[in-house]
Amino acid sequence: MNIVSAQALVDQALKEIETLEPKDVVELQKKQNCILIDIRDIRELWREGTVKNALHIPRGMIEFWVDPQSSYYKEKNLQKAEKVILFCALGMRSALATKSLKDMGFKNIAHVNGGFDALKKANFEITEVKKK
């Protein structure tokens, strides 16, 4: 079987989506109504925390949670945000998720180059996430 590699999918997505550096996110937060969405697995959040005020929407559910026609839909007001910014651990899952949301029709969508790791290094405030 000849499959397309995950890296090839990420590379293709990066050609089609907006990628932000952490410094860009800081500037956008000052100027716009931005929503940061952490798409990492909940176990990653329990282990490492998340960016303060970020929403958590797991990668495996994001298309369903933001689709008003889905039985999994959760009102997150993403359409009302001037900018929706996704991040994962390093930026690969968020690139794929950003492309998927763009394909769904979201126009105000981007992802963070380097993901959570880059945001931490850029001194974003990190909050603990406790198991429920």
OpenMM code with the backbone's topology and positions (N, CA, C; nanometers):
from openmm import Vec3, app, unit

residues = "MET ASN ILE VAL SER ALA GLN ALA LEU VAL ASP GLN ALA LEU LYS GLU ILE GLU THR LEU GLU PRO LYS ASP VAL VAL GLU LEU GLN LYS LYS GLN ASN CYS ILE LEU ILE ASP ILE ARG ASP ILE ARG GLU LEU TRP ARG GLU GLY THR VAL LYS ASN ALA LEU HIS ILE PRO ARG GLY MET ILE GLU PHE TRP VAL ASP PRO GLN SER SER TYR TYR LYS GLU LYS ASN LEU GLN LYS ALA GLU LYS VAL ILE LEU PHE CYS ALA LEU GLY MET ARG SER ALA LEU ALA THR LYS SER LEU LYS ASP MET GLY PHE LYS ASN ILE ALA HIS VAL ASN GLY GLY PHE ASP ALA LEU LYS LYS ALA ASN PHE GLU ILE THR GLU VAL LYS LYS LYS".split()
positions = [
    Vec3(0.0834, -0.1171, 0.0000),
    Vec3(0.0000, 0.0000, 0.0000),
    Vec3(0.0889, 0.1248, 0.0000),
    Vec3(0.0522, 0.2197, -0.0798),
    Vec3(0.1280, 0.3439, -0.0901),
    Vec3(0.0433, 0.4564, -0.0301),
    Vec3(0.0803, 0.5016, 0.0891),
    Vec3(0.0015, 0.6058, 0.1549),
    Vec3(0.0768, 0.7381, 0.1566),
    Vec3(0.0023, 0.8459, 0.1698),
    Vec3(0.0617, 0.9780, 0.1859),
    Vec3(0.1021, 0.9911, 0.3324),
    Vec3(0.2213, 1.0382, 0.3583),
    Vec3(0.2687, 1.0493, 0.4960),
    Vec3(0.1975, 1.1624, 0.5703),
    Vec3(0.1941, 1.1508, 0.7008),
    Vec3(0.1373, 1.2567, 0.7843),
    Vec3(0.2114, 1.3877, 0.7595),
    Vec3(0.3431, 1.3804, 0.7465),
    Vec3(0.4221, 1.5020, 0.7221),
    Vec3(0.3849, 1.5666, 0.5890),
    Vec3(0.3574, 1.4854, 0.4875),
    Vec3(0.3157, 1.5407, 0.3581),
    Vec3(0.1812, 1.6121, 0.3717),
    Vec3(0.0904, 1.5560, 0.4519),
    Vec3(-0.0381, 1.6223, 0.4761),
    Vec3(-0.0180, 1.7557, 0.5473),
    Vec3(0.0696, 1.7568, 0.6466),
    Vec3(0.1001, 1.8808, 0.7188),
    Vec3(0.1617, 1.9831, 0.6235),
    Vec3(0.2579, 1.9396, 0.5430),
    Vec3(0.3230, 2.0309, 0.4483),
    Vec3(0.2216, 2.0920, 0.3526),
    Vec3(0.1279, 2.0122, 0.3038),
    Vec3(0.0247, 2.0627, 0.2135),
    Vec3(-0.0661, 2.1615, 0.2868),
    Vec3(-0.1057, 2.1290, 0.4090),
    Vec3(-0.1918, 2.2179, 0.4873),
    Vec3(-0.1241, 2.3527, 0.5087),
    Vec3(0.0054, 2.3505, 0.5381),
    Vec3(0.0785, 2.4749, 0.5647),
    Vec3(0.0800, 2.5687, 0.4442),
    Vec3(0.0661, 2.5134, 0.3243),
    Vec3(0.0605, 2.5962, 0.2037),
    Vec3(-0.0739, 2.6673, 0.1897),
    Vec3(-0.1750, 2.6180, 0.2610),
    Vec3(-0.3111, 2.6665, 0.2414),
    Vec3(-0.3681, 2.7449, 0.3592),
    Vec3(-0.2955, 2.7506, 0.4701),
    Vec3(-0.3493, 2.8130, 0.5907),
    Vec3(-0.2608, 2.9276, 0.6381),
    Vec3(-0.3136, 3.0048, 0.7309),
    Vec3(-0.2353, 3.1120, 0.7929),
    Vec3(-0.1628, 3.0563, 0.9144),
    Vec3(-0.0339, 3.0832, 0.9217),
    Vec3(0.0493, 3.0411, 1.0339),
    Vec3(0.0985, 3.1651, 1.1072),
    Vec3(0.0809, 3.1651, 1.2382),
    Vec3(0.1221, 3.2783, 1.3214),
    Vec3(0.2374, 3.2388, 1.4117),
    Vec3(0.3266, 3.3325, 1.4356),
    Vec3(0.4303, 3.3155, 1.5365),
    Vec3(0.3712, 3.3628, 1.6702),
    Vec3(0.4240, 3.3170, 1.7836),
    Vec3(0.3715, 3.3621, 1.9128),
    Vec3(0.3654, 3.5142, 1.9263),
    Vec3(0.4652, 3.5858, 1.8745),
    Vec3(0.4640, 3.7326, 1.8837),
    Vec3(0.3456, 3.7910, 1.8071),
    Vec3(0.3069, 3.7260, 1.6962),
    Vec3(0.1898, 3.7699, 1.6190),
    Vec3(0.0627, 3.7526, 1.7018),
    Vec3(0.0569, 3.6442, 1.7774),
    Vec3(-0.0603, 3.6169, 1.8611),
    Vec3(-0.0741, 3.7251, 1.9680),
    Vec3(0.0375, 3.7639, 2.0279),
    Vec3(0.0358, 3.8716, 2.1281),
    Vec3(-0.0225, 3.9982, 2.0672),
    Vec3(0.0238, 4.0345, 1.9497),
    Vec3(-0.0248, 4.1563, 1.8826),
    Vec3(-0.1725, 4.1460, 1.8470),
    Vec3(-0.2131, 4.0319, 1.7959),
    Vec3(-0.3538, 4.0142, 1.7601),
    Vec3(-0.4438, 4.0228, 1.8832),
    Vec3(-0.3976, 3.9667, 1.9944),
    Vec3(-0.4775, 3.9722, 2.1170),
    Vec3(-0.4963, 4.1159, 2.1646),
    Vec3(-0.3999, 4.2004, 2.1389),
    Vec3(-0.4118, 4.3412, 2.1780),
    Vec3(-0.5119, 4.4154, 2.0899),
    Vec3(-0.5231, 4.3746, 1.9632),
    Vec3(-0.6022, 4.4480, 1.8644),
    Vec3(-0.7394, 4.3882, 1.8365),
    Vec3(-0.7559, 4.2576, 1.8540),
    Vec3(-0.8768, 4.1896, 1.8080),
    Vec3(-0.9371, 4.1006, 1.9149),
    Vec3(-1.0600, 4.0612, 1.8886),
    Vec3(-1.1287, 3.9614, 1.9689),
    Vec3(-1.0827, 3.8241, 1.9201),
    Vec3(-0.9807, 3.7694, 1.9855),
    Vec3(-0.9225, 3.6412, 1.9458),
    Vec3(-0.9633, 3.5309, 2.0424),
    Vec3(-0.9789, 3.4115, 1.9889),
    Vec3(-1.0005, 3.2934, 2.0715),
    Vec3(-0.8858, 3.1973, 2.0442),
    Vec3(-0.8160, 3.1572, 2.1498),
    Vec3(-0.7129, 3.0548, 2.1384),
    Vec3(-0.7771, 2.9205, 2.1714),
    Vec3(-0.7512, 2.8211, 2.0875),
    Vec3(-0.8067, 2.6882, 2.1099),
    Vec3(-0.6939, 2.5866, 2.1167),
    Vec3(-0.6865, 2.5187, 2.2297),
    Vec3(-0.5890, 2.4127, 2.2529),
    Vec3(-0.6536, 2.2826, 2.2062),
    Vec3(-0.5962, 2.2202, 2.1040),
    Vec3(-0.6560, 2.0985, 2.0492),
    Vec3(-0.5852, 1.9717, 2.0977),
    Vec3(-0.4934, 1.9868, 2.1913),
    Vec3(-0.4205, 1.8695, 2.2412),
    Vec3(-0.5136, 1.7757, 2.3171),
    Vec3(-0.4708, 1.6539, 2.3342),
    Vec3(-0.5430, 1.5549, 2.4125),
    Vec3(-0.5510, 1.6011, 2.5581),
    Vec3(-0.6590, 1.5689, 2.6256),
    Vec3(-0.6782, 1.6133, 2.7637),
    Vec3(-0.5631, 1.5684, 2.8538),
    Vec3(-0.5048, 1.4535, 2.8276),
    Vec3(-0.3924, 1.4058, 2.9100),
    Vec3(-0.2716, 1.4987, 2.8978),
    Vec3(-0.2536, 1.5607, 2.7805),
    Vec3(-0.1461, 1.6579, 2.7632),
    Vec3(-0.1731, 1.7821, 2.8480),
    Vec3(-0.2975, 1.8244, 2.8535),
    Vec3(-0.3336, 1.9404, 2.9352),
    Vec3(-0.3152, 1.9099, 3.0829),
    Vec3(-0.3538, 1.7908, 3.1259),
    Vec3(-0.3347, 1.7534, 3.2668),
    Vec3(-0.1865, 1.7535, 3.3025),
    Vec3(-0.1048, 1.7060, 3.2095),
    Vec3(0.0395, 1.6941, 3.2358),
    Vec3(0.1104, 1.8292, 3.2298),
    Vec3(0.0753, 1.9146, 3.1322),
    Vec3(0.1528, 2.0360, 3.1068),
    Vec3(0.0783, 2.1667, 3.1302),
    Vec3(-0.0541, 2.1596, 3.1502),
    Vec3(-0.1326, 2.2818, 3.1605),
    Vec3(-0.1675, 2.3335, 3.0231),
    Vec3(-0.2251, 2.4547, 3.0185),
    Vec3(-0.2614, 2.5160, 2.8914),
    Vec3(-0.2433, 2.6668, 2.9025),
    Vec3(-0.2558, 2.7352, 2.7918),
    Vec3(-0.2455, 2.8807, 2.7898),
    Vec3(-0.3689, 2.9371, 2.8610),
    Vec3(-0.3450, 3.0339, 2.9470),
    Vec3(-0.4543, 3.0950, 3.0218),
    Vec3(-0.5630, 3.1457, 2.9261),
    Vec3(-0.6874, 3.1150, 2.9588),
    Vec3(-0.8079, 3.1545, 2.8844),
    Vec3(-0.8267, 3.0835, 2.7506),
    Vec3(-0.7431, 2.9849, 2.7195),
    Vec3(-0.7633, 2.9078, 2.5958),
    Vec3(-0.8797, 2.8113, 2.6154),
    Vec3(-0.9571, 2.7920, 2.5102),
    Vec3(-1.0603, 2.6884, 2.5111),
    Vec3(-0.9943, 2.5553, 2.4783),
    Vec3(-1.0514, 2.4481, 2.5286),
    Vec3(-1.0020, 2.3157, 2.4907),
    Vec3(-1.1060, 2.2484, 2.4028),
    Vec3(-1.0663, 2.2166, 2.2801),
    Vec3(-1.1483, 2.1357, 2.1900),
    Vec3(-1.0550, 2.0280, 2.1356),
    Vec3(-1.0737, 1.9021, 2.1755),
    Vec3(-0.9819, 1.7970, 2.1314),
    Vec3(-0.9791, 1.7832, 1.9799),
    Vec3(-0.8630, 1.7535, 1.9272),
    Vec3(-0.8437, 1.7401, 1.7823),
    Vec3(-0.9446, 1.6438, 1.7208),
    Vec3(-0.9713, 1.5372, 1.7867),
    Vec3(-1.0621, 1.4373, 1.7317),
    Vec3(-1.2067, 1.4813, 1.7252),
    Vec3(-1.2420, 1.5917, 1.7907),
    Vec3(-1.3809, 1.6359, 1.7957),
    Vec3(-1.4048, 1.7730, 1.7343),
    Vec3(-1.3003, 1.8437, 1.6948),
    Vec3(-1.3162, 1.9851, 1.6589),
    Vec3(-1.4159, 2.0077, 1.5453),
    Vec3(-1.4099, 1.9281, 1.4400),
    Vec3(-1.5032, 1.9484, 1.3293),
    Vec3(-1.6477, 1.9286, 1.3743),
    Vec3(-1.6692, 1.8359, 1.4643),
    Vec3(-1.8038, 1.8049, 1.5123),
    Vec3(-1.8544, 1.9091, 1.6119),
    Vec3(-1.7670, 1.9571, 1.6993),
    Vec3(-1.8085, 2.0543, 1.8009),
    Vec3(-1.8402, 2.1902, 1.7409),
    Vec3(-1.7817, 2.2238, 1.6247),
    Vec3(-1.8056, 2.3564, 1.5654),
    Vec3(-1.9094, 2.3543, 1.4530),
    Vec3(-1.9628, 2.2374, 1.4220),
    Vec3(-2.0623, 2.2238, 1.3156),
    Vec3(-2.2026, 2.2266, 1.3754),
    Vec3(-2.2787, 2.3342, 1.3521),
    Vec3(-2.4138, 2.3441, 1.4086),
    Vec3(-2.5064, 2.2297, 1.3669),
    Vec3(-2.4738, 2.1594, 1.2582),
    Vec3(-2.5579, 2.0485, 1.2129),
    Vec3(-2.5197, 1.9148, 1.2767),
    Vec3(-2.4118, 1.9127, 1.3536),
    Vec3(-2.3653, 1.7900, 1.4171),
    Vec3(-2.4360, 1.7685, 1.5506),
    Vec3(-2.4626, 1.6432, 1.5828),
    Vec3(-2.5229, 1.6126, 1.7133),
    Vec3(-2.4239, 1.6390, 1.8272),
    Vec3(-2.2960, 1.6573, 1.7953),
    Vec3(-2.1935, 1.6877, 1.8957),
    Vec3(-2.1694, 1.8380, 1.9123),
    Vec3(-2.2405, 1.9192, 1.8351),
    Vec3(-2.2187, 2.0646, 1.8337),
    Vec3(-2.2192, 2.1239, 1.9747),
    Vec3(-2.1201, 2.2081, 2.0003),
    Vec3(-2.1122, 2.2834, 2.1252),
    Vec3(-2.0940, 2.4294, 2.0882),
    Vec3(-2.1852, 2.5137, 2.1300),
    Vec3(-2.1793, 2.6571, 2.0979),
    Vec3(-2.0535, 2.7170, 2.1598),
    Vec3(-1.9624, 2.7582, 2.0783),
    Vec3(-1.8367, 2.8192, 2.1258),
    Vec3(-1.8192, 2.9609, 2.0732),
    Vec3(-1.9171, 3.0091, 1.9954),
    Vec3(-1.9109, 3.1442, 1.9396),
    Vec3(-1.7869, 3.1680, 1.8537),
    Vec3(-1.7392, 3.0662, 1.7861),
    Vec3(-1.6209, 3.0828, 1.7015),
    Vec3(-1.6488, 3.1769, 1.5856),
    Vec3(-1.7734, 3.1767, 1.5363),
    Vec3(-1.8065, 3.2632, 1.4241),
    Vec3(-1.8038, 3.4100, 1.4652),
    Vec3(-1.8223, 3.4387, 1.5947),
    Vec3(-1.8255, 3.5774, 1.6418),
    Vec3(-1.6862, 3.6333, 1.6682),
    Vec3(-1.5875, 3.5458, 1.6794),
    Vec3(-1.4509, 3.5911, 1.7051),
    Vec3(-1.3920, 3.6510, 1.5779),
    Vec3(-1.3145, 3.7556, 1.5948),
    Vec3(-1.2451, 3.8134, 1.4796),
    Vec3(-1.1358, 3.7202, 1.4293),
    Vec3(-1.0790, 3.6411, 1.5218),
    Vec3(-0.9721, 3.5486, 1.4846),
    Vec3(-0.9789, 3.4273, 1.5766),
    Vec3(-0.9759, 3.3083, 1.5181),
    Vec3(-0.9687, 3.1827, 1.5916),
    Vec3(-0.8298, 3.1260, 1.5670),
    Vec3(-0.7576, 3.0993, 1.6754),
    Vec3(-0.6178, 3.0561, 1.6643),
    Vec3(-0.6025, 2.9212, 1.7339),
    Vec3(-0.5668, 2.8201, 1.6571),
    Vec3(-0.5500, 2.6855, 1.7102),
    Vec3(-0.4041, 2.6592, 1.7449),
    Vec3(-0.3845, 2.5767, 1.8470),
    Vec3(-0.2494, 2.5277, 1.8753),
    Vec3(-0.2567, 2.3867, 1.9295),
    Vec3(-0.1497, 2.3114, 1.9042),
    Vec3(-0.1324, 2.1772, 1.9587),
    Vec3(0.0023, 2.1775, 2.0311),
    Vec3(0.0705, 2.0670, 2.0368),
    Vec3(0.1993, 2.0631, 2.1069),
    Vec3(0.3089, 2.1349, 2.0280),
    Vec3(0.3214, 2.1013, 1.8991),
    Vec3(0.4302, 2.1564, 1.8182),
    Vec3(0.3846, 2.2246, 1.6897),
    Vec3(0.2583, 2.2102, 1.6521),
    Vec3(0.2063, 2.2791, 1.5350),
    Vec3(0.1641, 2.1911, 1.4189),
    Vec3(0.1787, 2.0599, 1.4320),
    Vec3(0.1404, 1.9729, 1.3206),
    Vec3(-0.0086, 1.9409, 1.3231),
    Vec3(-0.0599, 1.8972, 1.4374),
    Vec3(-0.2038, 1.8676, 1.4470),
    Vec3(-0.2857, 1.9938, 1.4239),
    Vec3(-0.2370, 2.1070, 1.4762),
    Vec3(-0.3126, 2.2314, 1.4579),
    Vec3(-0.3123, 2.2765, 1.3124),
    Vec3(-0.2072, 2.2468, 1.2382),
    Vec3(-0.2058, 2.2794, 1.0956),
    Vec3(-0.3153, 2.2004, 1.0239),
    Vec3(-0.3243, 2.0705, 1.0532),
    Vec3(-0.4269, 1.9876, 0.9897),
    Vec3(-0.5675, 2.0315, 1.0316),
    Vec3(-0.5858, 2.0626, 1.1592),
    Vec3(-0.7173, 2.1061, 1.2080),
    Vec3(-0.7553, 2.2411, 1.1482),
    Vec3(-0.6590, 2.3302, 1.1349),
    Vec3(-0.6859, 2.4618, 1.0762),
    Vec3(-0.7298, 2.4466, 0.9307),
    Vec3(-0.6617, 2.3605, 0.8569),
    Vec3(-0.7019, 2.3360, 0.7178),
    Vec3(-0.8422, 2.2779, 0.7129),
    Vec3(-0.8724, 2.1874, 0.8024),
    Vec3(-1.0051, 2.1267, 0.8049),
    Vec3(-1.1131, 2.2316, 0.8310),
    Vec3(-1.0890, 2.3203, 0.9274),
    Vec3(-1.1870, 2.4254, 0.9569),
    Vec3(-1.1973, 2.5245, 0.8403),
    Vec3(-1.0849, 2.5517, 0.7761),
    Vec3(-1.0886, 2.6380, 0.6575),
    Vec3(-1.1732, 2.5724, 0.5487),
    Vec3(-1.1546, 2.4424, 0.5299),
    Vec3(-1.2333, 2.3686, 0.4306),
    Vec3(-1.3823, 2.3700, 0.4662),
    Vec3(-1.4141, 2.3804, 0.5961),
    Vec3(-1.5534, 2.3865, 0.6410),
    Vec3(-1.6139, 2.5254, 0.6171),
    Vec3(-1.5279, 2.6239, 0.5895),
    Vec3(-1.5788, 2.7576, 0.5618),
    Vec3(-1.5356, 2.8660, 0.6587),
    Vec3(-1.4593, 2.8301, 0.7607),
    Vec3(-1.4091, 2.9323, 0.8524),
    Vec3(-1.3073, 3.0192, 0.7798),
    Vec3(-1.3202, 3.1483, 0.7928),
    Vec3(-1.2300, 3.2410, 0.7238),
    Vec3(-1.1330, 3.3094, 0.8198),
    Vec3(-1.1670, 3.3103, 0.9467),
    Vec3(-1.0899, 3.3833, 1.0472),
    Vec3(-1.0055, 3.2879, 1.1308),
    Vec3(-0.9416, 3.1930, 1.0638),
    Vec3(-0.8753, 3.0822, 1.1322),
    Vec3(-0.7248, 3.0808, 1.1026),
    Vec3(-0.6462, 3.0490, 1.2040),
    Vec3(-0.5004, 3.0386, 1.1887),
    Vec3(-0.4495, 2.9385, 1.2925),
    Vec3(-0.3223, 2.9070, 1.2838),
    Vec3(-0.2614, 2.8214, 1.3865),
    Vec3(-0.1254, 2.8781, 1.4244),
    Vec3(-0.0733, 2.8292, 1.5380),
    Vec3(0.0526, 2.8797, 1.5927),
    Vec3(0.1679, 2.7887, 1.5517),
    Vec3(0.2665, 2.8471, 1.4863),
    Vec3(0.3886, 2.7761, 1.4527),
    Vec3(0.4602, 2.7382, 1.5825),
    Vec3(0.4888, 2.6108, 1.5974),
    Vec3(0.5582, 2.5654, 1.7178),
    Vec3(0.4662, 2.5308, 1.8331),
    Vec3(0.3374, 2.5593, 1.8192),
    Vec3(0.2368, 2.5176, 1.9154),
    Vec3(0.2579, 2.5620, 2.0592),
    Vec3(0.2099, 2.4793, 2.1503),
    Vec3(0.2160, 2.5078, 2.2937),
    Vec3(0.3593, 2.5318, 2.3388),
    Vec3(0.4508, 2.4531, 2.2853),
    Vec3(0.5920, 2.4677, 2.3217),
    Vec3(0.6415, 2.6092, 2.2913),
    Vec3(0.6076, 2.6605, 2.1742),
    Vec3(0.6497, 2.7960, 2.1350),
    Vec3(0.5790, 2.9027, 2.2194),
    Vec3(0.4534, 2.8806, 2.2508),
    Vec3(0.3791, 2.9773, 2.3328),
    Vec3(0.4383, 2.9838, 2.4741),
    Vec3(0.4750, 2.8677, 2.5288),
    Vec3(0.5401, 2.8650, 2.6613),
    Vec3(0.6716, 2.9418, 2.6580),
    Vec3(0.7520, 2.9163, 2.5555),
    Vec3(0.8819, 2.9842, 2.5430),
    Vec3(0.8658, 3.1344, 2.5236),
    Vec3(0.7500, 3.1768, 2.4701),
    Vec3(0.7223, 3.3193, 2.4485),
    Vec3(0.6561, 3.3820, 2.5712),
    Vec3(0.6572, 3.3081, 2.6819),
    Vec3(0.6084, 3.3570, 2.8115),
    Vec3(0.4584, 3.3803, 2.8190),
    Vec3(0.3803, 3.3049, 2.7416),
    Vec3(0.2354, 3.3078, 2.7619),
    Vec3(0.2082, 3.2478, 2.8991),
    Vec3(0.1084, 3.3011, 2.9692),
    Vec3(0.0760, 3.2502, 3.1017),
    Vec3(0.0125, 3.1115, 3.0889),
    Vec3(0.0659, 3.0166, 3.1640),
    Vec3(0.0197, 2.8789, 3.1599),
    Vec3(-0.0583, 2.8497, 3.2884),
    Vec3(-0.1743, 2.7868, 3.2725),
    Vec3(-0.2554, 2.7503, 3.3884),
    Vec3(-0.2662, 2.5981, 3.3975),
    Vec3(-0.2770, 2.5516, 3.5182),
    Vec3(-0.2900, 2.4088, 3.5451),
    Vec3(-0.4302, 2.3627, 3.5047),
    Vec3(-0.4377, 2.2402, 3.4545),
    Vec3(-0.5666, 2.1778, 3.4228),
    Vec3(-0.5771, 2.0539, 3.5103),
    Vec3(-0.6796, 2.0528, 3.5946),
    Vec3(-0.6975, 1.9409, 3.6882),
    Vec3(-0.7934, 1.8383, 3.6313),
    Vec3(-0.7685, 1.7121, 3.6671),
    Vec3(-0.8601, 1.6050, 3.6284),
    Vec3(-0.9928, 1.6272, 3.6972),
    Vec3(-1.1001, 1.6017, 3.6236),
    Vec3(-1.2345, 1.6169, 3.6817),
    Vec3(-1.2843, 1.4865, 3.7351),
] * unit.nanometer
topology = app.Topology()
chain = topology.addChain("A")
for resn in residues:
    res = topology.addResidue(resn, chain)
    for name in ("N", "CA", "C"):
        topology.addAtom(name, app.Element.getBySymbol(name[0]), res)
